[in-house]
Amino acid sequence: MSVHERLVRDYQDGIGVEDHCVTPAPEFGAALAAALPVAGLAAGAIGAVIGAANRLRAAHGLDPMRHRIDPPRVAAAFASERLLRIEGAPVGMFADLSGFFPTFDGGVRTHANYPHHRSRLLAALNLPADASLDLAVAQIAMSRAADIEDAAAATGAIAVQVRTEREWAATPQARAAAAGPLVAAIARADARGIGLPDGATPFLPLRGVRVLDMTRVIAGPVATRTLALLGADVLRIDPPGLPEIPWQFRDTCQGKRSTVLDLRTDRARIDALMDTADVLVTGYRPGALEHAGLTIRPGLVHGRVSAWGETGPWGMRRGFDSIVQAATGIAIIEGAPAVPSALPAQALDHASGYLLAAGVIDALVARAADGIGRDIRVSLARTASWLLAAPERTLRHPGAAEPDPQYALTHGSVTTAIPALAEYPDYPAPARRYGWDQPTWSSPAPLWRV
């Protein structure tokens, strides 16, 4: 069994469906070339979406779509930030305090792209908020990696010790991350009416489905972007005072609308949207929404993405793809102990996003039959543990090919990668202006067919 077939089967077994049809994937060649089977992970994540979309089509009484997996196109979608151009210029992915830094006894990887994460990292290093990069690097070099990791967790900063695969496997957080299915589907003790919204088509099987998107960065936005591609009405909600990184928003928010609401002061509007949504997708740390007082209404499908999973000693910690790669040993596998490296794309993020989208679609299919609300959970660390356990490592491999510009389109001043699903020439629309839209759905309430 190939790696991509294994992933689709593992997804299906974990989510609880018995559809063993797997779309074949051609060889990827140098696309996403790595020591770990990243190409198989990418093809499998897309294959999971394809299978879920066809199960939804079947539930609507529509014929399945004969999808194909196009390796260079999938690779371009997974490495989309390298194709992104704004006013013709590429973007810088990482800020100066985001990266690998040597410590007294090893190394750490930090993430400080957001201003508040940068200030927290400097606080963890016992430095003032206006400290220079050189001073921060010197402070890191004089510190122990584990001390920086602990201080970052205590201050809400993001930094981890760079570990080997064996060192990671010996930790309780590694055991927690590897536990359970790749995508978890948990039925809740609540329900709504059964059925599906009218109006679905083969290309838009999610037409009539309303999705609230409370996610940022890559994994969650990739999931909701995929739902929008398949016809869902997706409204993204961001908090005031913590704006998204502009290039990141433009790279992952195609086909959605965008509004800004405060969980503390705009509760009535948020509750009204929650009451009329079919799907909620969140990227908050476990327990954060409950602490804020939000109530999941009966029958809602709640897609949840986290860095480290919802159990174990790291369940409440923040994290990003690059951070998970460093902590789990992937960075050393792809480089060396003295010179850690990275996967050829933010593959944990992208794969987790597509897997979450597939899980949400399958939960909608299940809800159409029984009306039961479900939580669909993915984590970057669980995806990483799957990748580490997958067969077919290639320690000697060519360098990963750069994503092909022919798999990008320009709208106005922004160039972005086209969808990974080969049958869709483009997203429904480019990313809109951040926070521009009213907090309402874009279409009237759909009719539901039982």
Disulfide bonds with the S-S distance in Angstrom:
none
